[in-house]
Structure formats: structure tokens, C-alpha cells
């Protein structure tokens, strides 16, 4: 049985118990959320060594890190190094988006090397294989695509992005809609090219029951992709995006009936004042399905700094109810990320997730900040380092300039907290890291 089917029958799986322990919640809360579809636990039984992770209502906001080669750069070694950085800086999941080299070998090595839930986008491999074997991506067959999906499932992939909402109806919207950046989803573009060439409906939509059968058989989670997501602020919350979202809402219902776990992917570029509305729309239309957002990026001018642009939008989205933040790195829109980009992307996104968790009342979130504040009041630099997201960087920055006392080099003997502590004569609280 799938995790969803077990939850509905009242069975408490080992994965549910592990998530409950991690979140500090009663196991019954996890089981009930799974049964309702407001929580997913991506856990393919074929992923050996997986440490389960829960995503959804009432849980801490999760962070995904993307890795993977491109046609121009990247090897198995470079991507495994990114996986190790993702583990070190505490991403909650990793997606392999490889489009270059031996895609299958890279995926299998990542699955063997990583204890986090692993996601993929099977249309990439299916389209590239069609290009290699038939001379064009648009010569891919529906059987080719479903064969690749089953291959990923057999390998142990825990969740898959499938662009089921890129339908002929959505394509008709795109034809009449004046969009500034048209389609920026790579998987969406692959399918649109195929649909235009073949004159057929998207097989992921037309043969959705076939997809559900595979998801039931292998118990992987569907991540319904946003192929019509806006790639610029000008295109946010337009008819194309909403058309796709309405379709995804219908597909969420069908997945739940089939006993398949499902989450929904959300927009990329969204103005600050539309972020909350986008979250509310998804939650309403998709009946509380966990929401997985890229950013959202709240400005288009952040080239080289889009991890900041995305962290701003991500914090607002997560505070409004988004459950899963896909990181954005400084190299977004510019190049394949390197190891430092991966690190910066994870840390920026974790800050956004944590800021939202404080607002959501997630257990332990506010206490972490309280401990840091106590350490700052005590001028306890080691405690501050230990409580930071990047202890090595915190220690290096503090030690950058020599100081004459216990304070940092910013204020020196004129440190506000040290002065007031001295004059008030109030004992500082203890900080236990």
C-alpha cells in the first residue's frame, strides 16, 4: 500500500513515526494529515537509506536544493559534491535536474549517496533520449515518456515533477495571451513543442490514470509541475497560470481518490503584493495540497543575487501557507550553479523558511531565535557561532578584525548591550545551545 492508503486505513507506518519524531508532533497528527492529503511523505520503498521527511500543513517549512548537469557542464563528481553540500547545510530534499552526460547513472549515484528524499523531472530524460534516438525531442512517444517515469520509480525516486496541467486548453490560452516571457519551464516547453508538432493532447494529462497506476505501484509522490508559471513579474497571476492551476486542482482530486500522494508546484516571478494571493489560490483550488514554490522571485533585476530576491518572496509565501521552498541560487538566470552557489541558495532559503516557521508557530522555531538573542546579550561568541546556519562563516567574520575586549569590532568599548548591562546591573540570562 502507499503511505496515503495506509494512513486512510489507520496504519501507522515507520515513515510516519519518523516524521512525527522529527517534527515533535503526535504520530496521529501526521497520519491524519496524510489521510486528508494536506501532508505528503515522499518515500519510495526502493530508496535505500532514506530518512523520511514530511511536507505540508502544520509541519516546518521544507527546503529543496536542485543539482544536476547541463549539456554544457557538470559531471557525476561535480553533482555528488553538490549533494554533499546540500546535506552539510541541511536541505530537506534534493532534485536531480540533469540534462547532460549519463543521466541515469548520475541519478542512481545520487540516490545511493543521499539520505534525503530525491526528486526528478522525467520529461528531461525522455525528451533527450528521443533527440538522441530519433533526431528530435518532438518525436518522443507517450510510451517513451512512461517508460522513463517507471525507470525513475524503479530506481527509487521519491517524488517526480510531472507537467500534467500543460494541456491543449492551456496552450490555447497561451496563444491568445500577450505574455512578456512566454514559457520559462523547461519541462513545459518540451511538452508544448511535442503537442504542437504531434497535434495531440499532453500524454501526462490524457493518460493520467496510467501515471497514477505507476505512482500507486511504486509509491512515489506526484509533484504537479507549473509549466505555465510566470517568468517575469508582468506575467504573474495571468490567465495561463490560472488555467493550469484549475486543471491541477482536478488532478489533485483524482490522485487522492487513487491513493496517490500529491503536491502542487507554484509560480516563479510574482510581485510582492500578489504572493499571498497566489498561495491562497492554490490552497483553495487544490483543497489544501502541499504547495511547492520556486522562490517566488519578487523582482526581475536580481541577476547574481536572485537567492535574495527569492528569499524575500519565499518568506512571505511560506508565512502565508506555502509548505516547500525550492531554493534559488545566485546563478539563477545566468549559469549552472557551483558549490558556493548551492550553499548560498540553501542558506538563503532556510532563512526564509525559518522566518515563516516563527510566524506559523512551528515547534522550536522561536526558541532558536531566543537562544541566539541570549547569546548576543551575553557576548557569548561561541554560542552565537553554534546557533548560526553557517558556523564556519560566523566564526570567520567575527574574527576578521582584532578587538581589545569581549565585544565585536563594530562597536568595541561602546557596545550598547555591554554598556546597559553595566549600568543597570541586571544579570544576563543563561543561554543553553
C-alpha positions in Angstrom: 0.0 0.0 0.0 1.0 3.6 -0.5 1.6 5.9 2.5 -1.7 7.6 1.7 -3.6 4.3 1.7 -2.0 3.2 4.9 -2.9 6.4 6.6 -6.5 6.1 5.5 -6.7 2.6 6.9 -5.4 3.8 10.3 -2.0 2.1 9.8 1.0 4.0 11.3 4.0 3.4 9.0 7.6 3.7 10.1 7.9 6.7 7.9 5.0 8.5 9.6 6.6 7.7 13.0 9.9 9.1 11.8 8.3 12.3 10.6 6.4 12.7 13.8 9.6 12.4 15.9 11.4 14.9 13.7 8.6 17.4 13.9 7.9 16.9 17.6 4.3 16.1 16.9 2.0 13.2 17.8 2.1 10.4 15.2 -1.7 10.7 14.8 -1.3 14.2 13.5 1.0 13.0 10.7 -1.3 10.1 9.9 -4.4 12.3 9.8 -2.6 14.9 7.6 -1.6 12.2 5.2 -5.1 10.8 5.1 -6.5 14.2 4.3 -3.9 15.0 1.7 -2.6 18.1 3.4 0.7 16.3 4.2 2.9 14.2 2.0 5.8 11.9 2.9 7.8 11.2 -0.3 9.3 7.8 0.5 9.8 5.4 -2.4 10.4 2.0 -0.8 13.2 1.5 -3.4 15.2 4.4 -2.0 17.6 2.6 0.4 18.7 4.5 3.4 16.1 7.3 3.0 15.4 9.4 6.1 11.7 10.3 5.7 10.6 14.0 5.5 7.1 15.3 5.9 5.9 18.3 3.8 2.6 20.1 4.5 0.2 21.6 6.9 1.4 22.0 10.5 5.0 21.0 9.7 8.1 23.0 9.4 8.7 24.6 6.0 11.0 22.4 4.0 13.8 23.4 1.6 14.8 21.7 -1.7 18.1 22.0 -3.4 18.5 21.4 -7.1 21.5 19.7 -8.5 22.3 18.2 -11.9 24.4 18.5 -15.1 23.6 20.6 -18.1 24.5 19.9 -21.7 27.5 22.3 -21.3 28.9 21.5 -17.9 28.8 19.0 -15.0 29.9 15.5 -14.2 29.0 12.8 -11.8 31.7 14.1 -9.4 30.5 17.8 -9.5 26.9 16.8 -8.8 27.8 14.4 -6.0 29.8 17.2 -4.4 26.7 19.4 -4.6 24.7 16.7 -2.9 27.2 16.7 -0.1 26.9 20.5 0.3 23.2 20.1 0.4 23.5 17.6 3.2 26.0 19.7 5.1 23.8 22.9 5.0 20.7 20.9 5.8 18.5 21.0 2.8 15.4 18.8 3.3 15.3 17.3 -0.2 17.3 17.3 -3.4 16.2 17.3 -7.0 18.4 15.9 -9.8 17.7 18.0 -12.9 20.5 16.5 -15.1 20.3 17.1 -18.8 23.9 16.2 -19.7 26.1 13.1 -19.6 24.8 9.7 -18.4 21.6 10.9 -16.8 20.6 7.5 -15.5 24.0 6.9 -13.9 24.0 10.3 -12.3 20.5 9.8 -10.8 21.4 6.3 -9.4 24.6 7.6 -7.9 22.7 10.4 -6.2 20.1 8.1 -4.9 22.8 5.8 -3.5 24.7 8.7 -1.9 21.9 10.8 -0.4 19.6 10.0 2.5 17.2 12.9 1.7 14.1 12.5 -0.5 15.1 12.7 -4.2 13.0 14.3 -6.9 13.4 14.2 -10.7 11.8 15.6 -13.8 11.4 12.6 -16.1 10.4 14.6 -19.2 14.0 15.8 -19.4 15.5 12.3 -19.9 12.6 11.2 -22.2 13.0 14.2 -24.5 16.8 14.0 -24.6 16.6 10.3 -25.4 14.2 11.0 -28.3 16.6 13.6 -29.6 19.5 11.0 -29.5 17.5 8.1 -30.9 15.0 9.7 -33.3 16.7 13.0 -34.1 14.2 15.3 -32.4 12.6 15.7 -29.0 9.1 16.1 -30.6 9.4 12.5 -31.9 9.1 11.2 -28.4 6.2 8.8 -27.9 3.9 8.5 -24.9 5.4 5.1 -24.3 8.9 6.6 -24.2 7.8 9.1 -21.5 6.0 6.5 -19.3 8.9 4.1 -19.7 11.3 6.7 -18.3 8.9 7.5 -15.4 8.8 3.9 -14.5 12.6 3.7 -14.7 12.9 6.6 -12.2 10.4 4.9 -10.0 12.3 1.6 -10.1 15.5 3.4 -9.2 13.9 4.7 -6.0 13.0 8.3 -6.9 10.7 9.7 -4.1 8.9 12.5 -6.0 8.6 13.5 -9.6 7.7 16.7 -11.3 5.1 16.0 -14.0 3.7 18.8 -16.1 0.2 17.3 -16.3 -1.5 20.8 -16.5 0.1 21.8 -19.8 -3.0 20.9 -21.8 -4.3 21.9 -25.2 -6.7 24.2 -23.3 -3.7 25.9 -21.5 -1.9 26.1 -24.9 -4.9 27.9 -26.4 -4.7 30.4 -23.6 -1.0 31.0 -24.3 -1.8 31.6 -28.0 -4.2 34.5 -27.1 -2.4 35.8 -24.0 0.2 38.5 -24.5 3.0 37.3 -22.3 6.3 39.0 -21.9 8.3 35.9 -21.3 6.0 33.2 -22.7 7.0 29.8 -21.1 10.1 29.5 -18.9 9.5 26.0 -17.6 11.9 23.6 -19.4 9.6 20.6 -19.0 6.6 22.7 -20.1 8.5 23.8 -23.2 9.4 20.2 -24.1 5.7 19.2 -23.9 4.4 22.3 -25.7 6.8 21.6 -28.6 5.6 18.0 -28.7 2.0 18.9 -28.6 2.3 21.4 -31.4 4.3 19.0 -33.6 2.1 16.0 -32.9 -1.2 17.8 -32.7 -2.2 15.8 -29.7 -3.0 16.2 -26.0 -0.3 16.1 -23.4 0.1 12.4 -22.6 0.6 13.2 -18.9 -2.9 14.6 -18.9 -4.6 12.3 -21.4 -3.2 9.2 -19.7 -3.2 10.5 -16.2 -4.6 7.2 -14.9 -1.6 5.4 -16.3 0.6 7.8 -14.3 -1.5 7.1 -11.2 -1.1 3.4 -11.6 2.7 3.8 -11.6 2.6 6.1 -8.6 0.5 3.6 -6.7 2.7 0.6 -7.7 6.0 2.3 -6.7 4.6 4.8 -4.1 6.3 7.9 -5.4 4.7 11.3 -4.8 3.4 13.4 -7.7 4.6 16.9 -7.8 2.3 18.6 -10.3 4.5 21.0 -12.2 3.7 24.5 -13.1 4.6 24.6 -16.8 2.8 27.9 -17.3 4.5 29.6 -14.3 5.3 33.3 -14.9 8.9 34.0 -15.8 8.5 37.8 -15.2 6.5 40.0 -12.9 4.5 41.2 -15.9 3.1 37.6 -16.4 2.2 36.8 -12.8 -1.3 35.6 -12.0 -2.4 35.7 -15.6 -5.0 33.6 -17.4 -2.4 31.0 -18.5 -1.2 30.4 -14.9 -4.7 30.2 -13.5 -5.9 27.9 -16.3 -3.2 25.4 -15.4 -3.9 25.7 -11.7 -7.6 24.9 -12.2 -6.5 21.7 -14.1 -4.1 20.8 -11.3 -6.9 21.1 -8.8 -8.9 18.5 -10.7 -5.8 16.2 -10.9 -5.2 16.5 -7.1 -8.7 15.1 -6.5 -8.1 12.2 -8.9 -4.7 11.4 -7.3 -6.2 11.3 -3.8 -9.0 9.0 -5.0 -6.4 6.7 -6.4 -4.4 6.7 -3.1 -1.5 8.7 -4.6 0.3 11.4 -2.6 0.3 14.7 -4.5 1.7 18.2 -4.1 1.4 21.2 -6.4 4.2 23.4 -7.7 3.9 27.2 -7.7 4.9 30.3 -9.6 8.4 31.7 -10.2 8.2 35.5 -10.6 5.4 37.2 -8.6 5.2 40.9 -7.4 5.3 41.2 -3.6 1.6 42.2 -3.3 0.5 39.1 -5.2 2.4 36.4 -3.3 -0.1 35.8 -0.5 -3.0 35.7 -3.1 -1.1 33.1 -5.1 -0.8 30.9 -2.0 -4.4 31.3 -1.1 -5.5 30.4 -4.6 -3.5 27.2 -4.6 -4.8 26.2 -1.2 -8.4 26.9 -2.2 -8.3 25.3 -5.7 -6.2 22.3 -4.7 -8.0 21.7 -1.5 -5.0 22.2 0.9 -2.5 20.1 -1.1 1.1 20.9 -0.1 2.4 23.9 -2.1 5.9 23.8 -3.5 7.1 27.2 -4.8 10.2 28.3 -6.7 11.0 31.5 -4.8 8.8 33.2 -5.7 11.1 35.9 -7.0 9.7 39.3 -6.3 11.8 41.3 -8.7 13.3 40.6 -12.1 16.5 42.6 -11.7 18.3 40.4 -9.2 20.8 38.7 -11.6 23.6 37.4 -9.5 21.6 38.0 -6.3 18.4 36.1 -7.0 18.9 34.0 -3.9 18.0 37.2 -2.0 15.1 38.0 -4.4 13.7 34.5 -3.8 14.2 34.5 -0.1 12.1 37.6 0.2 9.3 36.0 -1.7 9.8 32.7 -0.1 9.4 34.0 3.4 6.1 35.7 2.5 4.8 32.7 0.7 5.7 30.3 3.5 4.2 32.5 6.1 1.0 32.6 4.1 0.9 28.8 3.9 3.4 27.5 1.3 5.0 24.3 2.6 8.1 23.6 0.5 10.5 26.2 -0.9 12.7 25.3 -3.9 15.9 27.2 -3.5 17.2 29.7 -5.9 20.9 30.3 -6.2 22.9 33.5 -7.1 23.5 32.0 -10.6 19.7 31.7 -11.4 19.1 33.0 -15.0 22.9 33.1 -15.6 24.6 29.7 -15.3 24.7 26.3 -13.8 25.4 26.8 -10.0 28.7 25.8 -8.5 29.3 24.6 -4.9 29.2 28.0 -3.4 26.0 28.9 -5.2 24.4 25.8 -3.8 25.5 26.7 -0.3 24.2 30.3 -0.7 20.9 29.1 -2.1 20.3 26.7 0.7 21.2 29.2 3.4 19.1 32.0 1.9 16.1 29.6 1.5 16.5 28.2 5.0 16.4 31.7 6.4 13.2 32.3 4.5 11.7 29.1 5.8 12.7 29.7 9.3 11.3 33.3 9.3 8.0 31.8 8.2 8.1 29.0 10.8 8.2 31.6 13.5 5.0 33.1 12.2 3.4 29.6 11.7 4.2 28.7 15.3 6.3 25.7 14.4 7.6 24.0 17.5 11.1 25.2 18.4 11.4 27.9 15.8 11.1 30.9 18.0 13.1 29.3 20.8 16.1 29.0 18.4 16.0 32.8 17.9 15.6 33.4 21.6 18.7 31.4 22.3 20.6 33.5 19.8 19.4 36.7 21.4 20.5 35.5 24.9 23.9 34.6 23.4 24.2 38.1 21.9 23.3 39.7 25.2 25.9 37.6 27.0 28.5 38.4 24.3 28.9 34.6 24.0 30.5 34.3 20.7 30.9 30.6 20.7 27.2 30.1 21.4 26.3 32.5 18.6 28.5 30.6 16.2 26.9 27.3 17.2 23.4 28.7 16.7 24.1 30.1 13.3 23.2 28.5 9.9 26.9 28.6 8.8 29.1 28.3 11.9 32.4 28.5 9.9 31.4 31.7 8.3 30.1 33.2 11.6 33.4 32.4 13.3 35.5 33.8 10.4 33.6 37.1 10.2 33.8 37.6 14.0 37.5 37.1 13.9 38.1 39.3 10.9 39.4 42.2 13.0 41.2 42.1 16.3 39.4 43.6 19.4 40.6 44.7 22.8 37.8 43.3 24.8 34.8 40.9 24.7 32.7 42.9 22.3 33.0 42.7 18.5 34.9 45.2 16.3 31.7 47.0 15.2 31.2 48.9 18.5 34.2 47.9 20.6 34.0 49.6 24.0 30.8 51.4 23.0 28.7 48.2 22.7 25.1 49.1 23.6 24.3 45.8 25.4 27.6 45.8 27.3 27.1 49.4 28.5 23.5 49.0 29.6 24.3 45.7 31.3 27.0 47.5 33.3 24.8 50.5 34.2 21.7 48.5 35.0 23.5 45.8 36.9 21.0 43.1 35.8 22.3 39.6 35.4 22.2 38.3 31.9 20.0 35.2 31.2 21.8 31.9 30.5 21.9 30.5 27.0 21.9 26.8 26.6 22.7 25.8 23.0 
